[in-house]
Structure formats: C-alpha cells, structure tokens
Amino acid sequence: PFFENFYNGGVRSVRGFRDNTLGPRLEAGGRELPVGGAFNTNASFELIFPSPFGQEVDTLRLAAFLDAGQVYKDFDAFDAGELRYSTGLSVQWQAPVGPIVINLAYPINDKEGDETESLQFSFGNTF
C-alpha cells in the first residue's frame, strides 16, 4: 500500500525539490501524484563553516551542501541515471526553541515534471 512507501525530496532529503515529490507517480484527475516506492536512496554532503560573527554568536552557522536521492518502485527498478542532485547554501540557527534552517537550493539535474523550489525552511530536529 502507498502509505507504507518511502518518499523523497525536500528539506530533510534532497533539498531544492518539493517535499515527497521524487519517484514514481500516478496520473489522477489530470495530475501526476507522487506515490512513493519500496526502495529509497539518499546521500548528503554538508560542509559546515564556523559562525562568521565569531564566538559572540556561536548559535549561527553557514553550510554548503550537495544532496542526491531518488525513490524507486522496488530494488529491481533502481537506475542511477534517475538520481536527482542538488546543491546550495544553508543558514542554520540553534534557536532556544530548536534549530531553524533556511536553505537556498539549486537542483542540478531536474527533469520535466519535477517539482522544485529554491528557498526552503525547516524547524526542529531530524530523527
């Protein structure tokens, strides 16, 4: 069932792509809807820089990232040529209420039908 599938794309996987939009799709009502899949690939490289304001503001940091990932119907459907990549910059603030992150992302190899967004926000920790 679709509710047991993996989904990919978004601030916690492949930044620069809208949340949960990568992978297999199903046409319904003239729209293609993401349905996820049973095999998920995800990789992220993040280079974190110290606060540009020194020790006075050690709760703020900058990062450059490179993300890759995709969802496939199953393991046999894996095709490395279908992986999506993105790169960008991130501002991370360790706020008293939890981390707040702003990403400026650039999808490197988006294809027709992919849903992208360059500016993304996230609040809270990733588990």
OpenMM code with the backbone's topology and positions (N, CA, C; nanometers):
from openmm import Vec3, app, unit

residues = "PRO PHE PHE GLU ASN PHE TYR ASN GLY GLY VAL ARG SER VAL ARG GLY PHE ARG ASP ASN THR LEU GLY PRO ARG LEU GLU ALA GLY GLY ARG GLU LEU PRO VAL GLY GLY ALA PHE ASN THR ASN ALA SER PHE GLU LEU ILE PHE PRO SER PRO PHE GLY GLN GLU VAL ASP THR LEU ARG LEU ALA ALA PHE LEU ASP ALA GLY GLN VAL TYR LYS ASP PHE ASP ALA PHE ASP ALA GLY GLU LEU ARG TYR SER THR GLY LEU SER VAL GLN TRP GLN ALA PRO VAL GLY PRO ILE VAL ILE ASN LEU ALA TYR PRO ILE ASN ASP LYS GLU GLY ASP GLU THR GLU SER LEU GLN PHE SER PHE GLY ASN THR PHE".split()
positions = [
    Vec3(0.0817, -0.1204, 0.0000),
    Vec3(0.0000, 0.0000, 0.0000),
    Vec3(0.0861, 0.1269, 0.0000),
    Vec3(0.0354, 0.2328, -0.0601),
    Vec3(0.1125, 0.3557, -0.0767),
    Vec3(0.1552, 0.4174, 0.0564),
    Vec3(0.0789, 0.3976, 0.1628),
    Vec3(0.1133, 0.4605, 0.2906),
    Vec3(0.2328, 0.3939, 0.3585),
    Vec3(0.2789, 0.2795, 0.3074),
    Vec3(0.3992, 0.2147, 0.3587),
    Vec3(0.5211, 0.2463, 0.2728),
    Vec3(0.5039, 0.3227, 0.1668),
    Vec3(0.6130, 0.3541, 0.0755),
    Vec3(0.7078, 0.4585, 0.1321),
    Vec3(0.8285, 0.4612, 0.0741),
    Vec3(0.9246, 0.5672, 0.1016),
    Vec3(0.8944, 0.6845, 0.0098),
    Vec3(0.9244, 0.8034, 0.0587),
    Vec3(0.9117, 0.9252, -0.0216),
    Vec3(1.0421, 1.0021, -0.0098),
    Vec3(1.0731, 1.0845, -0.1081),
    Vec3(1.1997, 1.1568, -0.1094),
    Vec3(1.1785, 1.2944, -0.1703),
    Vec3(1.2691, 1.3835, -0.1393),
    Vec3(1.2612, 1.5221, -0.1848),
    Vec3(1.2219, 1.6112, -0.0691),
    Vec3(1.2851, 1.7269, -0.0605),
    Vec3(1.2516, 1.8219, 0.0444),
    Vec3(1.3671, 1.8522, 0.1373),
    Vec3(1.3397, 1.9322, 0.2381),
    Vec3(1.4451, 1.9833, 0.3260),
    Vec3(1.5161, 1.8749, 0.4060),
    Vec3(1.4564, 1.7590, 0.4237),
    Vec3(1.5208, 1.6539, 0.5012),
    Vec3(1.5763, 1.5410, 0.4141),
    Vec3(1.5775, 1.5616, 0.2822),
    Vec3(1.6370, 1.4599, 0.1942),
    Vec3(1.7099, 1.5278, 0.0783),
    Vec3(1.6426, 1.5553, -0.0315),
    Vec3(1.7063, 1.6214, -0.1463),
    Vec3(1.6510, 1.7633, -0.1551),
    Vec3(1.7256, 1.8571, -0.0948),
    Vec3(1.6821, 1.9965, -0.0928),
    Vec3(1.6766, 2.0512, -0.2352),
    Vec3(1.5887, 2.1448, -0.2585),
    Vec3(1.5688, 2.2002, -0.3925),
    Vec3(1.4521, 2.1359, -0.4652),
    Vec3(1.4071, 2.0212, -0.4157),
    Vec3(1.2888, 1.9544, -0.4689),
    Vec3(1.1802, 1.9614, -0.3618),
    Vec3(1.0553, 1.9751, -0.4039),
    Vec3(0.9456, 1.9849, -0.3070),
    Vec3(0.9347, 1.8562, -0.2265),
    Vec3(0.8848, 1.8695, -0.1046),
    Vec3(0.8716, 1.7558, -0.0133),
    Vec3(0.7973, 1.6392, -0.0776),
    Vec3(0.8584, 1.5218, -0.0688),
    Vec3(0.7963, 1.3942, -0.1070),
    Vec3(0.7500, 1.3878, -0.2522),
    Vec3(0.8181, 1.4570, -0.3431),
    Vec3(0.7726, 1.4578, -0.4824),
    Vec3(0.8591, 1.3747, -0.5768),
    Vec3(0.9719, 1.3220, -0.5306),
    Vec3(1.0561, 1.2418, -0.6198),
    Vec3(1.0043, 1.0983, -0.6268),
    Vec3(1.0315, 1.0333, -0.7383),
    Vec3(0.9964, 0.8932, -0.7511),
    Vec3(0.8746, 0.8671, -0.8371),
    Vec3(0.8223, 0.7432, -0.8270),
    Vec3(0.7089, 0.7029, -0.9105),
    Vec3(0.5870, 0.7927, -0.8908),
    Vec3(0.5128, 0.8090, -1.0006),
    Vec3(0.3928, 0.8936, -0.9978),
    Vec3(0.2766, 0.8183, -1.0598),
    Vec3(0.1574, 0.8604, -1.0213),
    Vec3(0.0342, 0.8025, -1.0728),
    Vec3(-0.0512, 0.9164, -1.1249),
    Vec3(-0.1047, 0.9004, -1.2460),
    Vec3(-0.1901, 1.0054, -1.3015),
    Vec3(-0.3313, 0.9899, -1.2457),
    Vec3(-0.3822, 1.1013, -1.1915),
    Vec3(-0.5178, 1.1013, -1.1360),
    Vec3(-0.5783, 1.2391, -1.1547),
    Vec3(-0.6917, 1.2451, -1.2196),
    Vec3(-0.7609, 1.3723, -1.2387),
    Vec3(-0.6813, 1.4739, -1.3184),
    Vec3(-0.6039, 1.4269, -1.4151),
    Vec3(-0.5247, 1.5169, -1.4980),
    Vec3(-0.3959, 1.5642, -1.4327),
    Vec3(-0.3650, 1.5133, -1.3144),
    Vec3(-0.2409, 1.5490, -1.2447),
    Vec3(-0.1613, 1.4233, -1.2156),
    Vec3(-0.0288, 1.4395, -1.2093),
    Vec3(0.0561, 1.3284, -1.1680),
    Vec3(0.0878, 1.3439, -1.0203),
    Vec3(0.0514, 1.2430, -0.9423),
    Vec3(0.0718, 1.2477, -0.7979),
    Vec3(0.1819, 1.1508, -0.7569),
    Vec3(0.2726, 1.1927, -0.6679),
    Vec3(0.3765, 1.1010, -0.6202),
    Vec3(0.3156, 0.9909, -0.5342),
    Vec3(0.3580, 0.8669, -0.5585),
    Vec3(0.3061, 0.7538, -0.4818),
    Vec3(0.4153, 0.6832, -0.4018),
    Vec3(0.5394, 0.7304, -0.4115),
    Vec3(0.6485, 0.6692, -0.3370),
    Vec3(0.6878, 0.5350, -0.3939),
    Vec3(0.7729, 0.4654, -0.3208),
    Vec3(0.8202, 0.3362, -0.3667),
    Vec3(0.8813, 0.2570, -0.2521),
    Vec3(0.9204, 0.1330, -0.2823),
    Vec3(0.9734, 0.0424, -0.1808),
    Vec3(1.1249, 0.0519, -0.1648),
    Vec3(1.1939, 0.1265, -0.2539),
    Vec3(1.3400, 0.1387, -0.2460),
    Vec3(1.3783, 0.2856, -0.2515),
    Vec3(1.4491, 0.3311, -0.1494),
    Vec3(1.4853, 0.4718, -0.1348),
    Vec3(1.6374, 0.4868, -0.1316),
    Vec3(1.6902, 0.5829, -0.2050),
    Vec3(1.8323, 0.6160, -0.1983),
    Vec3(1.8442, 0.7619, -0.1566),
    Vec3(1.9415, 0.7892, -0.0713),
    Vec3(1.9584, 0.9258, -0.0237),
    Vec3(2.1014, 0.9439, 0.0255),
    Vec3(2.1664, 1.0528, -0.0156),
    Vec3(2.3012, 1.0859, 0.0305),
    Vec3(2.3113, 1.2369, 0.0439),
    Vec3(2.3876, 1.2802, 0.1424),
    Vec3(2.4037, 1.4236, 0.1639),
    Vec3(2.5445, 1.4518, 0.2131),
    Vec3(2.6049, 1.5546, 0.1563),
    Vec3(2.7359, 1.6026, 0.1997),
    Vec3(2.7173, 1.7474, 0.2402),
    Vec3(2.7617, 1.7802, 0.3609),
    Vec3(2.7442, 1.9163, 0.4098),
    Vec3(2.8763, 1.9652, 0.4674),
    Vec3(2.9225, 2.0790, 0.4185),
    Vec3(3.0439, 2.1423, 0.4679),
    Vec3(3.0002, 2.2594, 0.5553),
    Vec3(3.0240, 2.2481, 0.6852),
    Vec3(2.9760, 2.3477, 0.7813),
    Vec3(3.0883, 2.4445, 0.8154),
    Vec3(3.0573, 2.5713, 0.8070),
    Vec3(3.1536, 2.6769, 0.8377),
    Vec3(3.1233, 2.7348, 0.9758),
    Vec3(3.2268, 2.7791, 1.0470),
    Vec3(3.2022, 2.8441, 1.1763),
    Vec3(3.1246, 2.9741, 1.1579),
    Vec3(3.0690, 3.0223, 1.2664),
    Vec3(2.9928, 3.1467, 1.2617),
    Vec3(3.0789, 3.2607, 1.2087),
    Vec3(3.0271, 3.3361, 1.1124),
    Vec3(3.1042, 3.4489, 1.0599),
    Vec3(3.1168, 3.5620, 1.1623),
    Vec3(3.0438, 3.5512, 1.2720),
    Vec3(3.0460, 3.6555, 1.3749),
    Vec3(3.1324, 3.6172, 1.4946),
    Vec3(3.2068, 3.5070, 1.4849),
    Vec3(3.2946, 3.4644, 1.5931),
    Vec3(3.2189, 3.3997, 1.7073),
    Vec3(3.2858, 3.3887, 1.8208),
    Vec3(3.2292, 3.3214, 1.9379),
    Vec3(3.1091, 3.3943, 1.9976),
    Vec3(3.0944, 3.5242, 1.9669),
    Vec3(2.9826, 3.6001, 2.0229),
    Vec3(2.8479, 3.5456, 1.9766),
    Vec3(2.8450, 3.4905, 1.8566),
    Vec3(2.7204, 3.4361, 1.8006),
    Vec3(2.7480, 3.2924, 1.7550),
    Vec3(2.7754, 3.2043, 1.8505),
    Vec3(2.8108, 3.0669, 1.8144),
    Vec3(2.6892, 2.9793, 1.7850),
    Vec3(2.5693, 3.0350, 1.7918),
    Vec3(2.4484, 2.9585, 1.7598),
    Vec3(2.4114, 2.9699, 1.6122),
    Vec3(2.4867, 3.0470, 1.5362),
    Vec3(2.4597, 3.0668, 1.3940),
    Vec3(2.5750, 3.0092, 1.3131),
    Vec3(2.5420, 2.9344, 1.2078),
    Vec3(2.6474, 2.8823, 1.1202),
    Vec3(2.5976, 2.8748, 0.9773),
    Vec3(2.6926, 2.8698, 0.8864),
    Vec3(2.6646, 2.8588, 0.7435),
    Vec3(2.7122, 2.7230, 0.6950),
    Vec3(2.6485, 2.6721, 0.5899),
    Vec3(2.6887, 2.5434, 0.5339),
    Vec3(2.6658, 2.5430, 0.3834),
    Vec3(2.7496, 2.4679, 0.3145),
    Vec3(2.7299, 2.4386, 0.1722),
    Vec3(2.6951, 2.2903, 0.1643),
    Vec3(2.6046, 2.2534, 0.0745),
    Vec3(2.5621, 2.1136, 0.0696),
    Vec3(2.5528, 2.0616, -0.0735),
    Vec3(2.5577, 1.9290, -0.0827),
    Vec3(2.5316, 1.8550, -0.2059),
    Vec3(2.4454, 1.7364, -0.1656),
    Vec3(2.3263, 1.7268, -0.2215),
    Vec3(2.2336, 1.6178, -0.1908),
    Vec3(2.2096, 1.5333, -0.3153),
    Vec3(2.1783, 1.4070, -0.2934),
    Vec3(2.1412, 1.3172, -0.4028),
    Vec3(2.0380, 1.2186, -0.3503),
    Vec3(1.9466, 1.1772, -0.4368),
    Vec3(1.8495, 1.0776, -0.3943),
    Vec3(1.7409, 1.0536, -0.4967),
    Vec3(1.6641, 0.9495, -0.4721),
    Vec3(1.5513, 0.9139, -0.5573),
    Vec3(1.4768, 0.7991, -0.4894),
    Vec3(1.3546, 0.7793, -0.5274),
    Vec3(1.2730, 0.6670, -0.4813),
    Vec3(1.2375, 0.5833, -0.6033),
    Vec3(1.2400, 0.4516, -0.5856),
    Vec3(1.2089, 0.3593, -0.6947),
    Vec3(1.0986, 0.2637, -0.6503),
    Vec3(1.0261, 0.2117, -0.7473),
    Vec3(0.9164, 0.1188, -0.7176),
    Vec3(0.9658, 0.0036, -0.6303),
    Vec3(1.0817, -0.0538, -0.6668),
    Vec3(1.1438, -0.1597, -0.5884),
    Vec3(1.2925, -0.1636, -0.6227),
    Vec3(1.3663, -0.2542, -0.5602),
    Vec3(1.5106, -0.2617, -0.5804),
    Vec3(1.5462, -0.2850, -0.7273),
    Vec3(1.4698, -0.3693, -0.7956),
    Vec3(1.4982, -0.4007, -0.9360),
    Vec3(1.4788, -0.2811, -1.0280),
    Vec3(1.4042, -0.1815, -0.9855),
    Vec3(1.3793, -0.0625, -1.0679),
    Vec3(1.4900, 0.0421, -1.0535),
    Vec3(1.5893, 0.0169, -0.9661),
    Vec3(1.6961, 0.1148, -0.9441),
    Vec3(1.7671, 0.1484, -1.0748),
    Vec3(1.7849, 0.2786, -1.0996),
    Vec3(1.8567, 0.3291, -1.2162),
    Vec3(1.9338, 0.4528, -1.1709),
    Vec3(2.0665, 0.4422, -1.1631),
    Vec3(2.1490, 0.5540, -1.1156),
    Vec3(2.1289, 0.6790, -1.2001),
    Vec3(2.0894, 0.6625, -1.3251),
    Vec3(2.0645, 0.7771, -1.4121),
    Vec3(1.9424, 0.8578, -1.3713),
    Vec3(1.8584, 0.8015, -1.2860),
    Vec3(1.7389, 0.8720, -1.2392),
    Vec3(1.7606, 0.9462, -1.1074),
    Vec3(1.8795, 0.9321, -1.0478),
    Vec3(1.9077, 1.0056, -0.9244),
    Vec3(1.8973, 1.1548, -0.9499),
    Vec3(1.8478, 1.2280, -0.8518),
    Vec3(1.8403, 1.3736, -0.8600),
    Vec3(1.9444, 1.4321, -0.7661),
    Vec3(2.0078, 1.5407, -0.8114),
    Vec3(2.1130, 1.6073, -0.7351),
    Vec3(2.0766, 1.7532, -0.7136),
    Vec3(2.1192, 1.8055, -0.6000),
    Vec3(2.1022, 1.9486, -0.5750),
    Vec3(2.2206, 1.9986, -0.4928),
    Vec3(2.2441, 2.1273, -0.5015),
    Vec3(2.3499, 2.1907, -0.4245),
    Vec3(2.2982, 2.3245, -0.3746),
    Vec3(2.3664, 2.3807, -0.2773),
    Vec3(2.3222, 2.5107, -0.2286),
    Vec3(2.3888, 2.5519, -0.0997),
    Vec3(2.3313, 2.6551, -0.0404),
    Vec3(2.3808, 2.7119, 0.0846),
    Vec3(2.2718, 2.7053, 0.1901),
    Vec3(2.3154, 2.6959, 0.3140),
    Vec3(2.2226, 2.6825, 0.4249),
    Vec3(2.2657, 2.7744, 0.5389),
    Vec3(2.1697, 2.8407, 0.6009),
    Vec3(2.1929, 2.9182, 0.7228),
    Vec3(2.1211, 2.8445, 0.8349),
    Vec3(2.1958, 2.8099, 0.9397),
    Vec3(2.1410, 2.7298, 1.0483),
    Vec3(2.1532, 2.8068, 1.1797),
    Vec3(2.0412, 2.8227, 1.2493),
    Vec3(2.0399, 2.8932, 1.3773),
    Vec3(1.9879, 2.7999, 1.4852),
    Vec3(2.0672, 2.7804, 1.5879),
    Vec3(2.0255, 2.7000, 1.7022),
    Vec3(1.9455, 2.7898, 1.7963),
    Vec3(1.8191, 2.8082, 1.7673),
    Vec3(1.7309, 2.8956, 1.8448),
    Vec3(1.6936, 2.8290, 1.9773),
    Vec3(1.6508, 2.9061, 2.0751),
    Vec3(1.6084, 2.8479, 2.2030),
    Vec3(1.4954, 2.7451, 2.1882),
    Vec3(1.4135, 2.7584, 2.0852),
    Vec3(1.3025, 2.6650, 2.0639),
    Vec3(1.3406, 2.5469, 1.9756),
    Vec3(1.4647, 2.5425, 1.9274),
    Vec3(1.5119, 2.4366, 1.8391),
    Vec3(1.5734, 2.4952, 1.7141),
    Vec3(1.6363, 2.4107, 1.6323),
    Vec3(1.7040, 2.4611, 1.5131),
    Vec3(1.6072, 2.5167, 1.4084),
    Vec3(1.6475, 2.6275, 1.3502),
    Vec3(1.5749, 2.6887, 1.2389),
    Vec3(1.6732, 2.6979, 1.1228),
    Vec3(1.6343, 2.6447, 1.0077),
    Vec3(1.7244, 2.6367, 0.8926),
    Vec3(1.6584, 2.6987, 0.7703),
    Vec3(1.7361, 2.7777, 0.6977),
    Vec3(1.6927, 2.8338, 0.5697),
    Vec3(1.7898, 2.7828, 0.4642),
    Vec3(1.7368, 2.7184, 0.3611),
    Vec3(1.8185, 2.6648, 0.2522),
    Vec3(1.7915, 2.7403, 0.1230),
    Vec3(1.8979, 2.7731, 0.0533),
    Vec3(1.8882, 2.8250, -0.0825),
    Vec3(1.9461, 2.7160, -0.1711),
    Vec3(1.8597, 2.6450, -0.2431),
    Vec3(1.8993, 2.5241, -0.3150),
    Vec3(1.8869, 2.5405, -0.4656),
    Vec3(1.9731, 2.4680, -0.5365),
    Vec3(1.9709, 2.4661, -0.6825),
    Vec3(1.9673, 2.3208, -0.7295),
    Vec3(1.8553, 2.2742, -0.7860),
    Vec3(1.8502, 2.1388, -0.8415),
    Vec3(1.9423, 2.1299, -0.9635),
    Vec3(2.0380, 2.0399, -0.9595),
    Vec3(2.1386, 2.0297, -1.0654),
    Vec3(2.0824, 1.9630, -1.1899),
    Vec3(2.0048, 1.8576, -1.1732),
    Vec3(1.9588, 1.7809, -1.2897),
    Vec3(1.8087, 1.7537, -1.2851),
    Vec3(1.7308, 1.8554, -1.2523),
    Vec3(1.5856, 1.8352, -1.2516),
    Vec3(1.5378, 1.8046, -1.3929),
    Vec3(1.4345, 1.7238, -1.3999),
    Vec3(1.3789, 1.6828, -1.5290),
    Vec3(1.2349, 1.7301, -1.5396),
    Vec3(1.1825, 1.7236, -1.6601),
    Vec3(1.0446, 1.7663, -1.6827),
    Vec3(0.9509, 1.6916, -1.5879),
    Vec3(0.8650, 1.7648, -1.5220),
    Vec3(0.7713, 1.7054, -1.4274),
    Vec3(0.8174, 1.7128, -1.2827),
    Vec3(0.9472, 1.7367, -1.2599),
    Vec3(0.9958, 1.7506, -1.1224),
    Vec3(0.9430, 1.8801, -1.0618),
    Vec3(0.9096, 1.8747, -0.9358),
    Vec3(0.8618, 1.9931, -0.8647),
    Vec3(0.9774, 2.0469, -0.7808),
    Vec3(1.0229, 2.1669, -0.8152),
    Vec3(1.1384, 2.2246, -0.7473),
    Vec3(1.0994, 2.3494, -0.6691),
    Vec3(1.1818, 2.3833, -0.5717),
    Vec3(1.1684, 2.5103, -0.5010),
    Vec3(1.3062, 2.5495, -0.4488),
    Vec3(1.3431, 2.6732, -0.4732),
    Vec3(1.4776, 2.7193, -0.4408),
    Vec3(1.4949, 2.7589, -0.2953),
    Vec3(1.3927, 2.8119, -0.2336),
    Vec3(1.4019, 2.8587, -0.0958),
    Vec3(1.3181, 2.7678, -0.0066),
    Vec3(1.3841, 2.7064, 0.0919),
    Vec3(1.3146, 2.6126, 0.1799),
    Vec3(1.3484, 2.6421, 0.3258),
    Vec3(1.2513, 2.6196, 0.4137),
    Vec3(1.2674, 2.6419, 0.5568),
    Vec3(1.2417, 2.5122, 0.6317),
    Vec3(1.3084, 2.4961, 0.7449),
    Vec3(1.2747, 2.3842, 0.8328),
    Vec3(1.2913, 2.4274, 0.9780),
    Vec3(1.2109, 2.3656, 1.0633),
    Vec3(1.2129, 2.3927, 1.2060),
    Vec3(1.2221, 2.2602, 1.2791),
    Vec3(1.3050, 2.2510, 1.3803),
    Vec3(1.3137, 2.1304, 1.4614),
    Vec3(1.4202, 2.0346, 1.4133),
    Vec3(1.4394, 1.9287, 1.4919),
    Vec3(1.5423, 1.8290, 1.4644),
    Vec3(1.4929, 1.7218, 1.3689),
    Vec3(1.5882, 1.6547, 1.3049),
    Vec3(1.5599, 1.5405, 1.2188),
    Vec3(1.5866, 1.4129, 1.2981),
    Vec3(1.4973, 1.3160, 1.2882),
    Vec3(1.5152, 1.1897, 1.3602),
    Vec3(1.5426, 1.0788, 1.2632),
] * unit.nanometer
topology = app.Topology()
chain = topology.addChain("A")
for resn in residues:
    res = topology.addResidue(resn, chain)
    for name in ("N", "CA", "C"):
        topology.addAtom(name, app.Element.getBySymbol(name[0]), res)
